[in-house]
Amino acid sequence: MRKYFGTDGVRGVVGEFPITPDFALRLGYAAGVVLGNMGKNPAVIIGKDTRLSGYLFESSLEAGFSYAGVDIYMAGPIPTPAIAYLTTALNLSAGVVISASHNPYTDNGIKFFSSDGAKLPDEVERLIEKELDKEMKVAKRLGKVKRLDDASGRYIEFCKSTFPKGINLKNLTIVLDCANGATYKVAPSVFMELGATVIKLSCEPNGININKDCGSMHPENLIKAVKDNKADFGIAFDGDGDRVLFVDNEGTQYNGDKLLYVILQEYLLKHKNIEGIVGTIMTNIAMEVALSKLGVKLVRAKVGDRYVVEALNTQGWVLGGEASGHLLCLEQHTTGDGIISALQVVSAVIQLKKSLKQIVDWEDYPQVMINVKLNPQSSNWCDKIKSEIKKAELALGENGRVIVRASGTEPLVRVMVEAKDQDEASKWANLIANKINS
């Protein structure tokens, strides 16, 4: 068990422990000590999204790393996957991102990438937590700090390099909703430089409007903009740029499951040997049925893109993702990347010469998700609802699933029920949620 790290770093409300400047300083120091023990002359890069509190934690982390003798490159506002790329491109010891992803601006978080551009393994996070309990001791050589002025430019060129040679985005009109977050500059540049006519949406961050009624969590304005502008696609990212959602010219939404299926179809067109892909426990049953018709296996991992990557590495596969829009294309990048995933989807549509609706020729099973606020005193809530879960599973049989789990990023219990019938899914999801509430 880890004390502070969840499924995607340390996250919470700004000003409430552990999302405080003093903890961030100690976290930077502890991570610096652990990294220093792994090799000579450690150096890290720090990036952030557009939250106002990013300035605060940027300074705190910088001080902690410097105190531990680690050199620091500062990248400023930039998507999370850009830090993963720059960590490897610059041969650094680790990458650090200050972001709470799709959460409101009142939240923030800190997550790490290893030297190979992947999320830190659980065991390394445990080493950092162990170091947090020790006294801080100044290094013999303090770390130096340098601003990486061309960070965005490097990342833009990297994204463009993942798009197939010989095709472009000319004659395509695309609405980009950047959630007033970390992609607000780089995403429009990538798509425009590849030839698309880009209509920008939510690309004016002010420090407090990140994810507010926009981005991949709130696609209503994107749908309207696509229809009003008669655009070919609408693409929405989350606050830190590692999630993506699509809208077609009719306003139909395509989540991570369906986008992964689109990318897979292009791989199969190119006669690539795809034995299977990795989803999560939240991947819709309809996706599994559709894959089986193609002779492609589905392996389910725990929720969290880090666990999808681990399963992909175990299987030796290259495609995976989550319904939330975290997509892994390991031939292009080491981590989930909203911009690169979007490019792979558009590439598939162009090369398959089909619309998204024609490619995704199946419908999701109805899925009802209810978030229940977790009472800190209810440590044994799971035991108290086992009988309700069992009843639901018996009633649904092979035509449905029940998933109840504590969120790794928020104080919530997530109840998900999937069934062929919407009313049946709603009935059992509400029964279980009400039991947790009681």
Beta strands, then each sheet from edge to edge (+ up, - down):
strand 1: 10-13
strand 2: 43-48
strand 3: 71-77
strand 4: 94-98
strand 5: 107-114
strand 6: 145-147
strand 7: 173-177
strand 8: 197-201
strand 9: 233-237
strand 10: 244-248
strand 11: 253-254
strand 12: 276-280
strand 13: 297-301
strand 14: 319-321
strand 15: 327-329
strand 16: 367-373
strand 17: 400-406
strand 18: 412-419
sheet 1: 1+ 5- 4+ 2+ 3+ 6+
sheet 2: 8+ 7+ 9+ 10- 11+
sheet 3: 12+ 13+
sheet 4: 14+ 15-
sheet 5: 16+ 18- 17+
end
